[in-house]
Each structure stands twice: as structure tokens, then as C-alpha cells.
Amino acid sequence: MNANTGVIPLSQTQPDAAPSLYASREPVFPKKVYGKFRNLKWIIMIFTLGIYYVTPWIRWDRGPNLPDQAVLIDLGSRRFFFLWIEIWPHEFYFIAGLLVMAGLGLFLFTSALGRVWCGYACPQTVWTDLFVLVERWIEGDRNARLRLHRQKKLDFRKARLRLTKWVTWLLIAAATGGAWVFYFTDAPTLLVDLFTLNAHPIAYTTIGVLTATTFAFGGFAREQICIYACPWPRIQAAMMDEDTLTVAYREWRGEPRKNSDEVKAGAEQGDCIDCMACVNVCPVGIDIREGQQLECITCALCIDACDDIMAKIGKPRGLIDYMALTDEVSERAGGAPKPIIKHVLRPRTILYTALWSLVGFGLVFALFIRPDIDMTVAPVRNPTFVTMSDGSIRNVYEVRLRNKHGEERPFHLTVKGDPTIRLQVEGETDETVTVPADTSQLARVYLVAPPKSDAARAERTDVRLWVEETTSGERTYTDTVFNGRGN
């Protein structure tokens, strides 16, 4: 209470303010590391980025009437080209099958090796690795980047380094967005149109959005995307069990650490010298010695860092290593870990492999047995039939013919079922429809039954429409129904 005013201060009348539940992000500056896992990540980065950036420029000769881009998602013609394979809209089950295979493959690798996809091949990981590499080239290794980050004053050197880094990131991001749109149209033509400002506004918009997201996610958000935005860390536990190989710390061998209270009190020190090398190289900024964590992407860089330190101090490698929970139980009891093959080949992984292979074989089989011509038939139901002046009953059908060849082909239509039913094609003098190269064409077809025929008197008669491509002799059919008077 204030002696002069008799008023109790507000700070003494209210409880202490609740602590903030928000903590600002501390940037992670991973240290450069050498080793077999780091080399593997470099190889995968070069391979995946090479595929992404180079694929739209690969040519594939399909003939004079077809695009020569090896991989093309042709939205205008509603087709997908992959080398010699052409997928039409009605064959979307091929794309669905590939997505199923991708999901099963993710389950398989996760059950065998944990978040190996996240650590090595996820686009967020690959582009973040590339951005960190650029950052290291320009600003220096971990300590130099930390000093620059903590420097409050924005002098010429800091401004120059930051501007150089951001411009380089922006160029990579623009190349990323630009490469994506090249998959949807002829790449050389679009490249010229982009620089001459003749491209469609959608192309510029797509490049702008992808450039901005790549720049932000790979340059600034980084591990935040893996920790907060990606759902996979929350799902992966369902794919893993006690035999899943994942990056772990051999606590029973490393503890107590060099700087621990136990060692200071006279206990015998474990193999861990508390050098923090495993923490300094981690791209998500965690300490693997605290156990398996949601943030860990299983990139194994901490293994390379720890093995290097163990070699320098004369200790055996593997203080941090790929291992399973069953290995921990065995090693704590003085036994040896299981062979890797026994971890990998177990009922769960065998089941995922079998399902993955089954879907793959099914897609390949369907790909090789599909015909080069295709027909869909849609009866016109309004009205279901028309009575002609002579008493004949006529049904109308919309028939879509697909010519998957690279040149124009004639298609001859016939009907099987009631032999009295006649087939007529609107606008044609005979039953033949000429379909342009590599396209589909809609034809209106009439089936007419004489007034006293069984088909005219019956309510429904099953019929089969056949189409023959007269050049090659290839045939296909579709079953449908002829509607009569029903008396």
C-alpha cells in the first residue's frame, strides 16, 4: 500500500501473469560433416534434383502428330505422356495405382528404416539441404553463421552476405517453379514465351507461387515444416515397431557423459565426451542422446559426426547408430544385435512388399493388354425410344470413339443381338466413322428395329456394339440395351 495515497498497487492485487506459451524460433545452423551418410545424401540430392530439372527437356519421338516431350502432362488434350506410354482420362486408374504404390512404398520403408524418406528424399529435405549448402558457401560454417546471426549491427559485410545468399536462394526457387510448369507444356516453347512475356498468366502465377514457397520453406522455415506442417511425424509411429531400424544413441555405452555430475562425483566415464558434435550437425536442432523424438528425420548425420569423434579418441564407432529396440534389449544384456536382414525381413515388411508388387504387376499387366482403340456408349434417354412413321422403333446412342494411333483411322460400326436391328450413323453414308490421329470423336448412332420384330415388341433387348479399326483389323465392343414398346 502506498503510504501517501492508501492505494494498493495493481501488481499486488493480481496473481502472477501466466508464462507465455509461445517461444520464438531459434534458427538452426548445422555444422558441415563428412561421412558415408552425408555422401549418400549428396548423391540422392544430385540424383533427385537432376531428375526434376532435366526431365522436361528430354525428347521422345512419338510421330508427327504427337508431342515429342518425354514426360508431359497435357491438360489441354487431357492426356499424360511418359516415354512410350500414353494415359488417357478414362485410364486414370493407372495414376491411382501409382499413388497406391507410392503410399505402400512409404509404409514399407518407414516400417523397415523409420523416417528414411524424410531424411534423404523428401523435397523439403532436399531443397533445404541445397539452401544450407549455399548458405555455408557464402557465410561460412556453423560458427561463422552463428556470429553473423548474433551480430546486431547491420554493416556492409553482413548486408552483402545476406543479399548474396537471398538472391542465390531466389534464383534456385525461381528455377524450381519454372521447372514445374515445363512438365505441362512443351518446355522449349514455354521457355521462349516466358522470356518474351507471351506465356499464359497461369504460368507466371504458378512460377511466382512456387518460387515464393520454395524460398520461404527452404530458406527460412526449414525444420519448422517438418516439425509443425508435415503430418507424417504424427503418423509414422503406426508404421514402426520394435524391429524398425532407426537412428538411436547407445545410452548404456555412452553414459555417464564426461561433464555429468556422476563423473564429477567420481563415477567412471562412458564413451560420450559431451562434445556436442551430434547436436551441431543436426538439421532440426535436437539432441539424439535424449532418445527418439518426433522432430528427428533420421538423416543419420549425427552418426557421421559421432563416428568421426570416436575415431579421434580411439573408441569403437557406433555410439550413435541405426538400431532397433530389440537390439537395445539384447545389448544391455551383453548380447549381440540382430543381423540387419532379420530386422528388414519380417511379416510386416514382407506384407507391404507383396502388396506393392501386386499393384505394380497389375498395372503392368493392364498396360500391355489395353487396346489401341476404345469406345464408350451412352444411350440417349430422353426419350428412351422413338416410333417412326412406319412403326419402326428407333433408339439413339452417343458413341465416343478413341483413336490412339498417330494417324487418322477409319472405324466401322456393327451391331450384334437381334438380327433385324439396323445401325445408322448420323451424317455418314455407311457405318464408318473417320477419327483424327490421337484424339476422340463423338458420333450419334441410331439402332432401328422393324415394327413386328422381337426387339420392337420387347421392353428391353441386349445388344452389343462392335467397332473395327479397318486398317489394322483391331476390334472392341460395348454391351448396351435396345428399348422397345414392351407389348
C-alpha positions in Angstrom: 0.0 0.0 0.0 1.2 3.5 -0.8 1.6 5.4 2.5 0.7 8.7 0.8 -2.5 7.7 -1.1 -3.6 4.5 0.7 -4.0 2.8 -2.7 -2.8 -0.8 -3.2 -0.7 -1.2 -6.4 -2.4 -3.3 -9.1 0.6 -5.7 -9.3 -0.2 -6.7 -5.7 -3.9 -7.4 -6.3 -3.5 -9.8 -9.2 -1.7 -13.2 -9.4 1.5 -13.6 -11.3 1.0 -13.5 -15.1 0.8 -16.9 -16.8 4.0 -17.8 -18.7 3.9 -17.4 -22.4 3.1 -20.5 -24.4 4.9 -19.1 -27.4 8.6 -19.2 -28.0 10.3 -17.5 -30.9 12.2 -19.8 -33.3 15.9 -20.1 -32.8 17.5 -20.6 -36.2 19.4 -23.9 -36.7 22.8 -23.6 -38.3 24.0 -27.2 -38.9 27.8 -27.8 -39.0 29.5 -29.3 -42.0 30.1 -33.0 -41.6 31.8 -35.8 -43.6 30.9 -39.4 -43.7 29.1 -42.2 -45.6 25.6 -40.9 -44.8 26.5 -37.4 -45.7 27.9 -38.7 -49.0 24.7 -40.7 -49.6 22.6 -37.6 -49.1 24.8 -35.7 -51.6 24.2 -38.5 -54.2 20.5 -38.6 -53.6 20.3 -34.8 -53.8 22.1 -34.7 -57.1 20.1 -37.5 -58.5 16.6 -36.2 -57.4 17.3 -32.6 -58.4 18.8 -33.8 -61.7 15.6 -35.7 -62.5 13.4 -32.8 -61.5 15.3 -30.1 -63.5 16.3 -32.2 -66.6 13.3 -34.4 -67.3 11.2 -31.8 -69.1 14.0 -31.3 -71.6 14.3 -35.0 -72.7 12.8 -35.6 -76.1 10.9 -38.7 -77.2 9.8 -39.2 -80.9 6.1 -40.3 -81.0 5.4 -39.4 -84.6 4.3 -36.3 -86.5 1.0 -35.7 -84.7 2.2 -36.2 -81.1 4.3 -34.1 -78.7 8.0 -35.1 -78.5 8.5 -34.3 -74.8 9.4 -37.5 -72.9 7.3 -36.6 -69.8 4.3 -34.3 -70.4 1.1 -33.7 -68.5 -1.0 -32.3 -71.4 -4.0 -30.7 -69.7 -5.3 -29.3 -73.0 -5.6 -32.7 -74.6 -6.3 -34.3 -71.2 -3.5 -36.8 -71.5 -0.3 -37.9 -69.7 2.7 -38.9 -71.7 5.6 -40.9 -70.2 8.1 -42.1 -72.7 6.2 -44.5 -74.9 3.2 -44.7 -72.5 0.1 -42.5 -73.1 -2.5 -42.3 -70.4 -6.0 -41.0 -71.4 -8.6 -39.6 -68.9 -10.6 -42.8 -68.7 -7.3 -44.6 -67.8 -6.8 -42.6 -64.6 -6.7 -45.8 -62.7 -3.0 -46.0 -63.8 -2.3 -42.8 -61.9 -4.3 -44.0 -58.9 -2.3 -47.3 -58.9 1.0 -45.4 -58.9 -0.3 -43.3 -55.9 -1.2 -46.5 -54.1 2.3 -47.9 -54.9 3.9 -44.7 -53.5 1.9 -45.0 -50.3 2.7 -48.7 -49.8 6.4 -47.9 -50.6 6.4 -45.2 -47.9 4.8 -47.7 -45.4 7.5 -50.3 -46.4 10.5 -48.0 -46.0 9.2 -46.5 -42.7 8.5 -49.9 -41.2 12.0 -51.0 -42.1 14.1 -47.9 -41.6 12.0 -45.3 -39.9 11.7 -41.8 -41.5 14.3 -42.6 -44.2 12.1 -40.9 -46.8 12.2 -37.7 -44.7 15.9 -37.8 -44.1 17.0 -38.4 -47.7 14.4 -37.9 -50.4 11.7 -35.6 -49.2 11.6 -32.4 -51.3 11.6 -30.3 -48.2 14.8 -32.1 -47.1 16.5 -31.9 -50.5 15.9 -28.2 -51.1 16.7 -27.3 -47.5 20.0 -29.2 -47.9 20.7 -27.2 -51.1 19.8 -23.9 -49.4 22.0 -24.7 -46.4 24.9 -25.6 -48.8 24.5 -22.2 -50.5 24.4 -20.5 -47.0 27.6 -22.3 -46.0 29.4 -21.4 -49.2 28.6 -17.7 -48.7 28.6 -17.1 -45.0 30.9 -19.9 -43.7 30.4 -22.9 -41.5 28.4 -23.1 -38.3 30.4 -20.8 -36.1 30.7 -18.1 -38.7 27.0 -18.2 -39.4 26.2 -18.0 -35.7 28.4 -14.9 -35.3 26.8 -13.3 -38.2 23.3 -14.1 -36.9 24.1 -12.7 -33.4 25.7 -9.5 -34.8 23.2 -6.8 -34.1 24.7 -4.1 -36.3 23.9 -4.3 -40.0 27.2 -3.3 -41.6 28.2 -3.5 -45.2 29.7 -7.0 -44.9 26.5 -8.5 -43.3 24.3 -6.8 -45.8 26.4 -8.0 -48.7 26.5 -11.6 -47.4 22.7 -11.7 -46.7 21.8 -10.1 -50.0 24.1 -12.5 -51.9 22.5 -15.5 -50.1 19.0 -14.4 -50.6 19.5 -13.6 -54.3 21.0 -17.1 -54.8 18.1 -18.7 -52.9 15.7 -16.7 -55.1 17.3 -17.9 -58.3 17.1 -21.6 -57.1 13.5 -21.1 -56.1 12.6 -19.5 -59.5 14.3 -22.4 -61.3 12.2 -24.7 -59.1 8.9 -23.1 -60.0 10.0 -22.7 -63.6 10.9 -26.4 -63.9 7.5 -27.4 -62.6 5.5 -25.6 -65.3 7.6 -27.2 -68.0 6.0 -30.5 -67.3 2.6 -29.2 -68.5 3.6 -27.9 -72.0 6.4 -28.0 -74.5 9.4 -26.9 -72.4 11.5 -25.1 -75.2 8.4 -23.2 -76.5 7.3 -22.2 -73.0 10.9 -21.0 -72.1 10.9 -18.6 -75.0 7.3 -17.4 -74.2 8.3 -16.8 -70.6 11.2 -14.5 -71.5 9.3 -12.8 -74.3 6.3 -12.2 -72.0 4.0 -14.3 -74.3 3.2 -17.1 -71.8 -0.2 -17.6 -70.3 -0.7 -15.7 -67.0 -1.3 -19.0 -65.2 2.3 -19.9 -66.0 3.6 -16.8 -64.4 1.3 -17.2 -61.4 2.4 -20.8 -60.8 6.0 -19.9 -61.0 5.5 -17.0 -58.6 3.7 -19.1 -56.0 6.2 -22.0 -56.2 9.1 -19.5 -56.1 7.8 -17.8 -53.0 7.0 -21.1 -51.2 10.4 -22.7 -52.1 12.2 -19.5 -51.0 10.3 -19.4 -47.7 10.2 -23.1 -46.9 13.8 -24.0 -47.9 15.4 -20.7 -46.7 13.6 -19.7 -43.6 11.0 -22.2 -42.3 13.3 -25.3 -42.8 12.8 -27.7 -39.9 9.6 -25.9 -38.9 7.9 -27.5 -41.9 9.0 -31.0 -40.8 8.0 -30.4 -37.2 4.7 -28.5 -37.5 3.4 -28.6 -41.0 4.1 -32.1 -42.1 1.6 -34.8 -40.8 4.0 -37.7 -41.3 5.8 -37.4 -37.9 2.4 -38.0 -36.2 1.6 -41.0 -38.4 4.9 -42.8 -38.6 4.5 -44.5 -35.2 1.8 -46.7 -36.6 4.3 -47.9 -39.2 7.1 -48.7 -36.8 7.6 -51.5 -34.3 10.4 -52.8 -32.0 12.3 -54.2 -35.0 12.3 -50.9 -37.0 15.8 -49.7 -37.6 16.2 -46.0 -36.7 18.9 -43.6 -35.5 19.5 -44.0 -31.8 22.1 -43.4 -29.1 23.6 -46.3 -27.1 22.9 -44.7 -23.7 24.2 -47.8 -21.9 27.6 -47.3 -23.5 27.8 -43.5 -23.6 26.7 -42.7 -20.1 27.7 -41.1 -17.8 29.0 -38.3 -20.1 32.2 -36.5 -19.5 30.7 -33.4 -18.0 27.9 -35.1 -16.0 27.5 -34.8 -12.2 28.2 -38.5 -11.9 31.6 -38.2 -13.5 32.4 -35.1 -11.4 31.5 -37.1 -8.3 34.0 -39.8 -9.3 32.0 -42.3 -11.5 33.6 -44.0 -14.4 33.0 -42.0 -17.6 31.2 -43.5 -20.6 32.2 -43.2 -24.2 30.4 -39.9 -24.7 32.7 -37.0 -24.2 29.9 -34.4 -24.4 31.5 -32.8 -27.5 28.0 -31.8 -28.9 29.1 -32.8 -32.4 25.9 -34.8 -32.9 23.8 -31.7 -31.9 25.8 -29.3 -34.0 25.3 -31.2 -37.3 21.6 -31.9 -36.7 19.4 -30.1 -39.3 16.4 -29.9 -36.9 18.5 -28.9 -33.9 17.7 -31.8 -31.5 19.9 -33.9 -29.2 19.7 -37.5 -30.2 21.0 -38.5 -26.9 17.7 -37.6 -25.3 16.0 -40.5 -27.2 13.9 -40.9 -30.2 11.9 -37.7 -30.9 9.2 -36.5 -33.2 11.5 -33.9 -34.7 14.1 -36.5 -35.8 14.1 -37.1 -39.6 16.6 -40.0 -39.5 19.1 -38.2 -41.7 22.0 -40.0 -39.8 24.3 -37.0 -39.9 24.8 -37.4 -36.2 26.2 -40.9 -36.9 28.8 -39.5 -39.2 29.7 -36.8 -36.6 29.9 -39.2 -33.7 31.9 -41.8 -35.6 34.5 -39.2 -36.5 34.9 -38.2 -32.8 35.1 -41.9 -31.7 37.9 -42.4 -34.3 39.8 -39.5 -32.9 39.6 -40.6 -29.3 40.2 -44.2 -30.1 36.8 -45.6 -29.3 34.7 -48.0 -31.4 32.2 -46.5 -33.8 28.5 -46.9 -33.3 27.8 -44.9 -30.2 25.1 -43.4 -32.3 23.9 -45.8 -35.0 21.0 -47.4 -36.8 19.5 -49.8 -34.4 16.1 -51.3 -33.2 14.6 -51.6 -29.7 15.2 -55.3 -29.8 18.9 -54.6 -30.2 18.9 -52.4 -27.1 17.4 -55.2 -25.0 19.9 -57.7 -26.4 23.0 -55.4 -26.0 22.0 -54.3 -22.5 22.0 -58.0 -21.6 25.5 -58.4 -23.1 24.4 -60.0 -26.4 24.9 -59.0 -30.0 22.4 -57.1 -32.2 20.3 -59.0 -34.7 21.6 -59.1 -38.3 20.1 -56.2 -40.4 18.4 -58.7 -42.7 16.3 -60.1 -39.8 15.2 -56.6 -39.0 14.2 -55.8 -42.5 12.6 -59.1 -43.5 9.7 -59.6 -41.1 6.0 -60.2 -41.6 5.0 -56.5 -41.8 7.7 -55.6 -44.4 7.0 -58.8 -46.4 3.3 -58.0 -46.5 4.0 -54.4 -47.7 6.4 -55.7 -50.3 3.8 -58.3 -51.5 1.1 -55.7 -51.8 3.4 -53.2 -53.5 4.5 -55.8 -56.0 0.9 -57.0 -56.6 -0.3 -53.5 -57.5 2.8 -53.0 -59.7 2.3 -56.2 -61.6 -1.4 -55.4 -62.0 -0.6 -52.0 -63.6 2.0 -53.5 -66.0 -0.4 -56.2 -67.0 -3.2 -53.7 -67.6 -0.8 -51.5 -69.6 0.1 -54.3 -72.0 -3.4 -55.7 -72.6 -5.1 -52.3 -73.2 -6.3 -51.9 -76.8 -5.2 -49.1 -79.2 -8.8 -48.2 -79.8 -11.6 -47.6 -77.3 -15.3 -47.0 -77.4 -17.9 -45.7 -74.9 -21.6 -45.9 -75.5 -24.2 -43.6 -73.8 -27.9 -44.2 -74.7 -29.9 -41.1 -75.1 -32.8 -41.5 -72.5 -35.0 -38.6 -73.5 -37.0 -40.2 -75.0 -35.9 -43.8 -74.5 -37.2 -44.7 -78.0 -38.9 -43.1 -80.9 -41.7 -44.7 -83.0 -41.1 -43.9 -86.7 -43.9 -43.3 -89.3 -43.7 -46.9 -90.5 -44.0 -48.3 -86.9 -40.2 -49.0 -86.6 -38.6 -48.4 -83.2 -35.5 -46.2 -83.1 -33.0 -45.8 -80.2 -30.3 -43.1 -80.2 -26.8 -43.5 -78.7 -23.9 -41.2 -78.3 -20.8 -43.2 -79.2 -17.3 -41.8 -78.4 -14.5 -43.4 -80.4 -10.9 -43.0 -79.4 -8.1 -43.3 -81.9 -4.8 -43.9 -80.0 -2.7 -44.1 -83.2 -0.6 -41.4 -84.6 -2.5 -41.2 -87.9 -6.1 -40.9 -89.0 -8.0 -44.2 -88.8 -11.5 -45.3 -90.1 -13.8 -47.1 -87.6 -16.6 -49.4 -88.8 -19.5 -50.0 -86.5 -21.8 -53.0 -86.4 -24.5 -54.3 -84.0 -25.0 -57.9 -82.8 -28.0 -59.2 -81.0 -31.4 -59.2 -82.7 -30.5 -59.7 -86.4 -33.3 -57.4 -87.5 -31.8 -54.3 -85.9 -30.2 -51.9 -88.3 -27.4 -49.5 -87.5 -27.1 -46.0 -88.9 -24.5 -43.3 -88.2 -25.7 -39.7 -88.4 -24.1 -37.7 -91.2 -22.4 -40.8 -92.7 -23.4 -42.7 -95.8 -22.3 -46.0 -94.3 -21.4 -47.3 -90.8 -17.9 -45.9 -90.9 -16.6 -43.0 -88.8 -13.1 -41.5 -89.5 -11.4 -40.4 -86.4 -8.4 -38.0 -86.5 -5.0 -39.0 -85.2 -4.6 -39.5 -81.4 -7.9 -38.0 -80.5 -11.5 -38.9 -79.7 -14.7 -38.2 -81.7 -18.3 -38.3 -80.7 -20.8 -39.9 -83.2 -24.5 -40.2 -83.0 -25.7 -43.7 -83.8 -29.2 -44.9 -84.4 -30.5 -48.5 -83.9 -33.7 -49.2 -85.7 -35.9 -52.3 -85.3 -38.8 -53.2 -87.7 -42.3 -52.8 -86.2 -43.0 -56.6 -85.9 -39.6 -57.7 -84.8 -38.9 -59.2 -81.3 -36.7 -56.2 -80.4 -39.5 -53.7 -81.2 -42.1 -55.7 -79.2 -39.9 -56.4 -76.2 -39.3 -53.9 -73.4 -35.5 -54.4 -73.4 -33.2 -56.3 -75.7 -29.5 -56.8 -75.0 -27.3 -55.7 -77.9 -23.6 -55.4 -78.5 -22.0 -52.6 -80.5 -18.8 -53.6 -82.2 -16.2 -51.3 -83.7 -13.4 -52.4 -86.0 -10.4 -50.3 -86.9 -10.3 -51.3 -90.6 -6.6 -50.5 -91.1 -5.3 -52.9 -88.5 -8.3 -55.1 -88.0 -8.3 -54.4 -84.3 -11.8 -54.7 -82.7 -13.6 -53.9 -79.4 -17.1 -53.9 -78.2 -19.5 -52.4 -75.6 -22.7 -54.0 -74.4 -25.9 -51.9 -74.2 -29.7 -52.2 -74.3 -32.2 -51.6 -77.0 -35.6 -50.3 -75.6 -38.8 -51.4 -77.3 -42.6 -50.9 -76.9 -42.9 -53.6 -74.3 -46.1 -55.2 -75.8 
